[in-house]
């Protein structure tokens, strides 16, 4: 299975520009014969940007329909993060769209940071879905925190996921440089633990750009998206706070097997 890791420049409160950039990377991935493209968390309005209170859309809705049409046109699978309006509540959502443009799985982020509480409600369930590639599970960013959120990935694996896809929005302080290697412990460690324990690939794609508005204003997203399996890092996005990039990775989806507990 060939996956395009679309590390996207995401601007707070600028959905049209964000979607336009996402489309360019998706079309590029299709030209590279990717089966599926994974994009970042909250790519419509940006993570914890105040515009979520007034501009979030339902799913299906304006933003998700854009990607559904694109998936059907290009005959490609898409996985991405959007903000979702449900009645008077807003969720941090991830969706999986098949190559016919149908949303076959939707997930609401569960392991919210405290700074997210004014923006998003806590999700209530995890699921996996059968696809032609195997069973796929979704989570989002901090759902893979080693200290507090990794139970989410464990549950997906025990539910039979053969691949975990995780739209993310990793952030660092403005002074962090590539030489500081900010993600080795924070992200490589937990993703590698899941990949090795359950023998499955885990792929997390994040945003790039400076955060404007919201509780993390002044921090930046620098990429370094990761594709990991039990052998280690398969692919990594560029350290880059200025522009998006696309990396391709081939992953092997192993035959499903039940994951039990050892006593």
N, C-alpha and C positions, 0 to 999 in steps of 0.2 A: 504494500500500500504506500503510495507516494503522497506525502502531506506537505502543503505549503504553509510555512510559518510566517504569517503576514504581520510583522512588527510595525505598528501603525502610529504615525503622528496624530495624536488626539488633542483637540483644542476644546476647552471648556465652553459649553453653550453654543457650539458652532456645528450643529449636526449636518448641515448641507456640505460643508467643507470636509468633515470627517468621512461622510459616506462616499463622497467623490474620491477621496484618497483610497478608501477601502476598495472601491470598485476597480481602481487602477491596479492594485496589487492582486486582486482576485483574477482579473483578466490576464495579468502577467503569469500567475500560477497556472491558469488554464493553458496558456501557450507553452508552459513547461510540462504539460501532461500530468498535473497533479490530480489525484482523486478527490482530495478534500483540502479545504483551506481553513486554518484556525486563525482567528483574529482576537484582539484584546477584549478586556472587560469594559463595560459601559462606554463603548466606542461612539455612541451617538452624542451624548452630552458631557461625557467625561466623569470619572469617578468623584463623587461627593461635590460636584459643582452645583451651586444653588439653583441653576436653571431646571434641575429635576423637578422642583416643586410646581412649575408651571408648564413645562414643555415635554414631560415624559408622555409616551404614547402607550396605548394598550398593545398586547400581542395576541392575535394578529392585529396589525395596525400599520400606520404610515411607514415607520422605519423597518419593521420586520418584513413588510410586503416588498420593500425595495430589494431586500436580499433574497426573498423567495423568488421574485421575478428573475433576478440575476442567476440564481442557481439553476432554474429551469432553462433559461436561455443558453447557458454555457454547459449544461449537463454536468454539473459539479456539485459536490457536497460542501456545505458551509457550517462552521461552528463559530459563534460569536457572542459577545456580551452586549446587552442593551438594558436601559432602564425601562421598567414596565409599570404603567399605571393600571391599578385594579381598583375600581371604585374611588375611594378617597385615600387609598394607600399606594405606596410606590415600592417596588422591589428591584433589587439588583439581580438581573436575570441572565441566564445563558440559554441559547437555543441551538439545536441541531436541525439543519434543513437538508432534506435529501435532494437528489439530482432532478427530481420532478418539481421542486419548489415547496414541498410540504414540510411543515414543522413537525418532526416526529418525536422530539423530546424537548421539554422546557424544565429548567431548574432555577430555583430561587436561592441565592446565597444564604447559608446558614451561619457560618462562623464570621459574623460581622465584627469589625473593629468598633470600639466604643464611639469613635468619631463619626461612624456611619449611621448611628441611631437617629439623628435628626433627618436623615435622608431616605433610609430604606427600612422596611419591615424585615423581620427574620423569616427565612424560608422554613417550610414545614416537612419536606420530604426529599428523599434521594431515590433515583431510579436508574436502571440501565435499559437499553433498548437493543433489540436485534437489528443488525444491518447486514448487507452482503459481505462486509469486511469482518464481521464478528460483533460481539456485544460491546457497546460503547457506553461509558458513564461520563457524566459531566460534573465538575465542581468549579469553583471560582476562587482564584487568588488565595486569600487567607484561609480557605478551607484546607490548604496544604501546609499551614504553619506547623512546624515540628512540635512546638510546646503546647499548642492549644487546639489545633484544628485537624490534625492528621487522622483522627478517627473517621472523618468523612471519607477519605480515600480508602481506608481499611474496609469500610462498609461497602463501598462500590465494588471493590475487589471481591469481597465475600459474596456479593450478589451476582458475581459472575462476569464483571467487566473484564474484557480482554484488552481494552485500551481506555485510558482516562484522558480526557481533553479538558483543559483548564484555562479559559480566558482570564487574563490577569491585568493588573495595573500596578506593578511594583514601583515603589517610590523611594528615593534617597534624598538626603540633604544636598543643598546646592553645591557644597564644596567637595562632594565625593568625586573621585576620579577613577579611571579604569584600573590604575595601578593598585587601588585599594581592594579590588576584587570583591565587591560588596555582596555577591550572591552565592559564594561558595558554600558557606555554612547555612545561610538562611533558606536557600532554595535547592541547591544541589543535594544537600544532605537528606531532606525529607523525601524528595522525589525519588532519589536513588534507593532509599529504604523500601518504599512501596514497590518499585520496579523489581528489586531483588527478592523481596519476600514473596511476591505473587507472580513473578516472571511475566510481567506485562509492561508495555511502554506507557510512559506518562509524559504528556506534552503540555507545556504552559507557554503561552504567547502573551507578551505584555506590550504596553504603549511606550512611546517616547514623547518628549516635550516637557515644557515647564508648566507647572500647575498655577493657574490664575483663578482665584476665587475659592472659597471653602476653607476647611480647617487645615489643609496642607499647602496653602498658598506659599509660593516661594521655593517649594521643593521641586524635584524634577523626576521624570521617568526616563530611564536611560537604556531600556531594552534588555539585552542579554537573555532573551527568551531561550527556553531549554526544551530539548527533546532527549529523554533519558530512557534507557532500558536496563536490563540487569547487567549488561556489560559496561555501562557507564554513559557518558555524554555522547549522543549520536550527532547532535547539531546544536549550535548556539548562535543566537542573534548578536549583531554588533552592539558594542557599548556606544550609544548614540542618543543624545538628547535633542537632536535637531531635525532629523528626517527619518522616515520609515525605511525598512528594507524587507526583502523577502529571502528566506532560506528554504531550501527543499530538503526533505529528509525521507528516506525509505525506512519503513518500520515493518517488522515481521509480527503478524498477529498469530499467536499460537493457538492451537486447538483448545477449546474451553475445558477446564477441569474444575471440580468442586474444591473450594478452599476451606479446610476444616481447622479446628483448634487442636493442638497437641497437648496432652496431659502427661 
